[in-house]
Amino acid sequence: MSRFFAKTIMIAAAGFGAALAAGCASTPPSSSAGVVIEAEPNSGAVVAGPNGAFNVPRFDKVPVGKAGFEAYVPRGFPAFTASQSEDGALVETAEFGHDGITFALIGVKFSEAMDFDVDNEEVLVGYLDHLKTAFDVKEAVGYGRGHRLESAPDAKGVIDYWETTEGEQIAVKGWITRHQIAVYTIWTKSELPPRGVMTMFFDGARFPAPERTQ
């Protein structure tokens, strides 16, 4: 079992109540201007990377286990491993190594939909804070907020860049809806892949159409 899986399963076992409580109680800091992003995965090329030539993986759209959404992931991405949190949320995890880079994805399906009046971006930040602790992050750039997907108007996105106590560089981007969380991470001991590759991965979440308020 990799360190990613071990840490993620530990977080899953703890449940999401703390993240939800933190999100409901916290005061949001000033967010970045809204950024609407829609990835159009194309790949298979060789591009200049931070450590020389980088083979861009081909991306395929796959279901994220039974979490209820789809994602564009590098071809060869393994089947997701399912677990359940104490509060009944379904957690799907998978990771894939390519050219010295680890692409990993956590998909969460809540046991119950969030209320419309809950600030779900703060819930996402609370969950990412839990991951920072689990992954032994010692430095972080700081959350970049306000990201959006054209295909899912109700989804909210947050991005950050971390360094662990073991010297790993992690780029992380999370998305949240009333029903799901998707957390994408890219891990490396050297330097992160070209930005275009990260964008293809991070912004490839495809959620169901949002529900209308009553």
PyMOL commands that set and color helices and strands:
alter all, ss='L'
color gray80, all
select helices_A, chain A and resi 3-14+17-25+120-134+195-202
alter helices_A, ss='H'
color red, helices_A
select strands_A, chain A and resi 35-37+46-49+52-55+59-63+70-74+81-84+90-98+101-109+137-140+144-149+152-164+169-176+180-188
alter strands_A, ss='S'
color yellow, strands_A
deselect
rebuild
show_as cartoon
